[in-house]
């Protein structure tokens, strides 16, 4: 096993010799493989200076091969021989994954950005035979751009890093109490008002410090559609999240009539934590949700759309005569049941348009039918969701929340209150619950979460994500791997991150001596 491929390939055999890439190396493609060849040049030519020109009989062949259909949409076969390189896959996405493996077979300097190219006449690829396919189809990263806005340049950079690690879902948390980042032409105040707050907390929820610095930002439609296209070229899908019925204070600041007290004016929230203000349940709110989701569907072709659904207090509904009347008219048990009712209305709208709703599962049974569950609060919720026929993405906060501290050292940067989630914890992950054969639910995969209350800069995102995201990517693609095997490969991989300018965190102790964390197992 070569020590430096991350994630680890399914099967990998090293052969004697090497293939030499130089200025005379040409690339041959079969129909359907052109996008992968374009990506290969995009990644390697600026850093190496090698043109990798197209040719009908090239030294490096990228080919679609239906015979590899057993490897699925993302699997590929790669053969590096002394005089030729052949990358084959049944689907174009598989070729994109193989391009990233080719990239990792080169020295780390070949990954240097165009601003710092390393010019060599020759680059050597070790001879090897690889057959590879992912353990899970959903391998993601959620970036919260609502608490702190991060521009499209930063997001594109993270797409590049995700693709390097064969992650394939960028989940964008586009709205919350503290900011609304997506433009909706029918509701312009969502970004002219809802995207800006007067100040931000400097400590966790429950503290009293504020920075008194205004914060804001929103994307244009062109920026978002451009990001979607950029990500697709690298085999990454962008999944948008518009949260509801809670986490909507920014929307209510823009349009007070959507709340439970239509005459009340509220500012965009400046605190962290859970806000008690939630959407009303009158018809104007349903019209608003349909208008917002219509724009979401126009901008994002993803088959999945996240609707939030977590941390939704029912206090305002319980106090609202109109909300209580709606609950009674719909035959609900009480105002608290309006949470599922409103999510179901939004989810049905997506299903009618051929999309699949996703929600944060605080109890898998509470998400309406048709929803995919992200089980963040307790691993047992994943098992519950599977029993109720829901597909599941594993997002348990104790193993995937990268905004938590990553070591026990004092004096580090402010992080979200919670357990320490160190590198080994992320690598180990949580045991996967069994899906009952007759229930219909599946484990789609897993993803990491980067909540940004304490990550206002691009450097903060780097520090929180890496190298822990390497561990999640390895597990999501390869399945469980031995800790010693992973750390050996990660040690060799870090120079590549350095060459790419990733400002990653350094673990607090030698990796081989970190104690194994206590395991948490889902209940059946």
DAFEN-V733871 format. One record per residue. SS is DSSP state (hx for helix, st for strand, lp for the rest). OMEGA is omega in degrees with one decimal (999 if undefined). BURIAL is # if it has 24 or more other C-alpha atoms within 12 Angstrom, else .. Layout:
ss = (SS	SS)
omega = (OMEGA	OMEGA)
burial = (BURIAL	BURIAL)
This chain:
ss = (lp	lp	lp	lp	lp	lp	lp	lp	lp	lp	st	st	st	st	st	st	st	st	st	st	st	st	lp	lp	lp	st	st	st	st	lp	lp	lp	lp	hx	hx	hx	hx	hx	hx	hx	hx	hx	hx	hx	hx	hx	hx	hx	lp	lp	lp	lp	st	st	lp	lp	lp	lp	lp	st	st	st	st	st	lp	hx	hx	hx	hx	hx	hx	lp	lp	lp	lp	st	st	st	st	st	st	lp	lp	st	st	st	st	st	st	lp	lp	hx	hx	hx	hx	hx	hx	hx	hx	hx	hx	hx	hx	hx	hx	lp	lp	hx	hx	hx	hx	lp	lp	hx	hx	hx	lp	lp	lp	lp	lp	st	st	st	st	st	st	st	st	st	st	st	lp	lp	lp	lp	lp	st	st	st	st	st	st	st	lp	lp	lp	lp	lp	lp	lp	hx	hx	hx	hx	hx	hx	hx	hx	hx	hx	hx	hx	hx	lp	lp	lp	lp	st	st	st	st	st	lp	st	st	lp	lp	st	st	lp	lp	lp	lp	hx	hx	hx	lp	hx	hx	hx	hx	lp	lp	lp	st	st	lp	lp	lp	st	lp	lp	lp	lp	lp	lp	lp	lp	st	lp	lp	lp	lp	st	st	lp	lp	lp	lp	hx	hx	hx	hx	hx	hx	hx	hx	hx	hx	hx	hx	lp	lp	lp	lp	st	st	st	st	st	st	st	st	lp	lp	lp	lp	hx	hx	hx	hx	hx	hx	lp	hx	hx	hx	lp	lp	lp	lp	lp	lp	lp	lp	lp	lp	lp	lp	lp	lp	lp	lp	lp	lp	lp	lp	lp	lp	lp	lp	hx	hx	hx	hx	hx	hx	hx	hx	hx	hx	hx	hx	hx	hx	hx	hx	hx	lp	lp	lp	lp	st	st	st	st	st	lp	lp	lp	lp	lp	lp	hx	hx	hx	hx	hx	lp	hx	hx	hx	hx	hx	hx	hx	hx	hx	lp	lp	lp	lp	lp	hx	hx	hx	hx	hx	hx	hx	hx	hx	hx	hx	hx	hx	hx	hx	hx	hx	hx	lp	lp	lp	st	st	st	st	st	st	lp	lp	hx	hx	hx	lp	lp	lp	lp	lp	st	st	st	st	lp	lp	lp	hx	hx	hx	hx	hx	hx	hx	hx	hx	lp	lp	lp	lp	st	st	st	lp	lp	hx	hx	hx	hx	st	lp	lp	st	lp	lp	lp	lp	lp	lp	lp	lp	lp	lp	lp	st	lp	lp	lp	lp	lp	lp	hx	hx	hx	hx	hx	hx	lp	lp	lp	lp	lp	lp	lp	lp	lp	lp	lp	lp	lp	lp	st	st	st	st	st	st	st	st	lp	lp	lp	lp	lp	lp	lp	hx	hx	hx	hx	hx	hx	hx	hx	lp	lp	hx	hx	hx	hx	hx	hx	hx	hx	hx	hx	hx	lp	lp	lp	lp	hx	hx	hx	hx	hx	hx	hx	hx	hx	hx	hx	hx	hx	hx	hx	hx	hx	lp	lp	lp	lp	lp	lp	lp	lp	lp	lp	lp	hx	hx	hx	lp	lp	lp	lp	lp	lp	lp	lp	lp	lp	lp)
omega = (175.1	-171.9	-166.5	177.9	-176.7	5.1	-179.5	178.5	179.1	175.8	-174.0	177.9	177.7	179.5	176.3	172.6	-179.4	173.0	-177.4	171.6	176.0	-174.9	179.0	-179.3	179.8	-174.9	175.2	178.1	169.0	178.9	-179.1	-178.1	-174.6	-178.3	177.8	177.1	176.7	178.8	179.0	179.0	179.0	-176.8	-169.1	-173.7	-179.9	-176.4	-173.5	-175.6	-179.4	-176.1	-178.3	-173.4	175.8	179.4	-178.9	176.7	-173.9	175.3	-176.9	-174.2	172.5	-170.8	168.2	-175.4	-179.4	179.9	179.6	-177.1	178.8	177.9	175.8	-174.6	-171.8	-179.4	-178.1	171.5	-177.6	175.9	173.6	177.8	-176.2	-174.3	-178.7	173.8	179.0	175.7	-177.4	175.6	177.6	-176.0	178.7	-180.0	176.8	176.8	177.1	178.2	179.6	175.8	179.2	175.5	174.9	179.7	-178.4	176.8	176.8	176.1	-178.5	-177.5	178.6	176.3	-176.7	179.0	-174.9	-179.0	-179.1	-176.4	176.1	-175.4	174.2	176.3	-174.4	174.4	-174.8	172.2	176.5	177.8	-173.3	174.5	-175.8	166.8	-167.7	174.4	-175.5	173.8	-178.8	177.7	-179.8	-179.0	-164.0	172.3	173.3	173.4	178.0	177.8	180.0	179.6	170.9	-178.5	174.2	-170.6	-174.8	176.7	177.2	-179.4	177.9	178.1	179.0	172.9	178.5	-179.5	176.1	-178.6	176.5	-177.4	176.3	168.5	-170.2	178.5	168.8	-179.8	-178.4	177.0	-165.5	-177.7	176.6	179.2	-171.2	178.9	175.9	-168.9	-175.4	178.2	174.7	-172.0	-179.3	-178.2	-173.0	-178.5	176.2	179.0	178.5	178.4	-171.9	-179.2	-172.4	174.7	-172.4	-176.1	-179.9	174.0	177.3	178.3	-179.4	174.4	-177.5	174.9	-171.4	-176.2	176.4	-179.2	-179.9	177.1	177.8	178.6	178.9	178.5	177.1	178.2	167.5	177.0	180.0	178.2	-177.6	178.1	175.6	177.4	178.8	179.7	179.6	-179.9	-179.0	178.4	179.3	178.0	179.8	176.7	177.1	178.7	-179.5	171.7	169.0	-171.3	177.7	-10.3	175.3	-177.0	-173.8	-175.1	179.3	177.0	179.7	174.8	179.9	-175.7	-176.1	-176.5	177.9	-177.8	179.4	174.4	-170.6	-179.0	-175.3	176.9	-178.8	170.8	169.6	-172.2	-178.7	179.9	168.6	177.7	-174.4	178.6	-177.1	-177.2	-178.3	177.0	167.4	-176.5	179.0	-171.3	179.1	177.7	178.2	176.2	178.5	-178.7	178.5	179.5	179.4	-177.9	175.4	178.0	176.9	-178.5	177.1	-173.3	-172.4	178.7	-178.5	174.7	-179.9	173.1	-176.9	-178.3	178.8	175.7	-175.3	169.6	-175.6	177.8	179.0	-174.8	-177.7	178.3	-179.1	-179.3	-172.8	176.4	-178.5	178.5	178.6	178.8	177.7	178.9	179.4	-177.9	-179.6	179.2	-179.7	-178.6	-179.5	-177.7	-178.9	-179.3	176.2	177.4	179.9	-180.0	-178.4	176.0	-179.8	178.4	178.1	179.5	178.0	177.8	177.7	-178.9	178.1	179.5	173.7	177.8	-176.7	179.4	177.1	177.0	172.8	-174.9	172.4	166.3	-172.4	-177.1	-173.9	177.1	-177.8	176.8	178.9	-179.1	164.7	-173.5	167.8	-171.4	-171.3	-170.3	-174.9	177.7	179.5	179.6	175.3	179.0	178.8	-179.8	178.9	179.2	179.3	174.0	179.2	165.9	-172.1	165.8	-175.0	-176.3	-176.4	-172.6	-177.4	-179.9	-176.2	-179.0	-175.7	172.3	173.0	178.9	-178.8	171.0	-177.4	-175.5	176.0	173.7	179.1	179.4	178.3	178.0	177.1	175.5	-178.8	-179.0	171.1	177.5	-175.6	-175.0	-177.0	177.2	179.2	179.0	-178.6	-179.9	176.8	174.0	179.9	178.1	177.4	176.3	177.7	-174.1	-174.5	-175.1	177.4	179.9	179.9	167.8	-179.4	-178.6	-175.3	173.4	175.8	179.4	173.3	171.9	-164.1	174.3	-177.0	178.0	-177.2	-174.3	176.4	177.9	177.1	178.9	177.2	-175.0	-179.4	-173.3	-169.9	11.1	-175.8	179.3	174.2	-179.2	179.2	179.4	-180.0	-179.5	-176.3	179.9	-170.0	-168.4	-179.3	176.4	178.2	-178.8	-178.0	178.0	179.9	-176.0	175.4	179.0	-179.4	177.0	-179.8	-177.2	-175.7	175.5	176.2	176.0	177.4	-179.6	178.8	178.2	179.3	-177.5	-170.3	178.1	174.1	179.7	-172.9	-176.6	174.2	-172.8	-176.6	-178.6	179.0	-179.9	175.3	179.9	176.7	-178.8	172.3	-176.1	177.6	175.6	-177.9	999)
burial = (.	#	.	#	#	#	#	#	#	#	.	#	.	.	.	.	.	#	#	#	#	#	.	.	#	#	#	#	#	#	.	#	#	#	#	#	#	#	#	#	#	#	#	#	#	#	#	#	#	#	#	#	#	#	.	.	.	#	#	#	#	#	#	#	#	.	.	#	.	.	#	#	#	#	#	#	#	#	#	#	#	.	.	#	#	#	#	#	#	#	#	#	#	#	#	#	#	#	#	#	#	#	#	#	#	#	#	#	#	#	#	#	#	.	.	.	.	#	.	.	.	.	#	#	#	#	#	#	#	#	#	#	#	#	#	#	#	#	#	#	#	#	#	#	#	#	#	#	#	#	#	#	.	#	#	#	#	#	#	#	#	#	#	#	#	#	#	#	#	#	#	#	#	#	#	#	#	#	#	#	#	#	#	#	.	.	#	.	#	#	#	#	#	#	#	#	#	.	#	#	#	#	.	#	.	.	.	.	.	.	.	.	.	.	#	#	#	#	#	.	.	.	.	#	#	.	#	#	.	#	#	#	#	#	#	#	#	#	#	#	#	#	#	#	#	#	#	#	#	#	#	#	#	#	#	#	#	#	#	#	#	#	.	.	.	#	#	#	#	#	#	#	#	#	#	#	#	#	#	#	#	#	.	.	#	#	.	#	#	#	.	#	#	#	#	#	#	#	#	#	#	#	.	#	#	#	#	#	#	#	#	#	#	#	#	#	#	#	.	#	.	.	#	#	.	#	#	.	.	.	.	.	.	#	#	#	#	#	#	#	#	#	#	#	#	#	#	#	#	#	#	.	.	.	#	#	#	#	#	#	#	#	#	#	#	#	#	#	#	#	#	#	#	#	#	#	#	#	#	#	#	#	#	#	#	#	#	#	#	#	#	#	#	#	#	#	#	#	#	#	#	#	#	#	#	#	#	.	.	.	.	.	.	#	#	#	#	.	.	#	#	#	#	#	#	#	#	#	#	#	#	#	#	#	#	.	.	.	.	.	#	#	#	#	#	#	#	#	#	#	#	#	#	#	#	#	.	#	.	#	#	#	#	#	#	#	#	#	#	#	#	#	#	#	#	#	#	#	#	#	#	.	#	.	#	#	#	.	#	#	#	.	#	#	#	#	#	#	#	#	#	#	.	#	#	#	#	.	.	.	#	.	.	.	.	.	.	.	.	.	.	#	.	.)
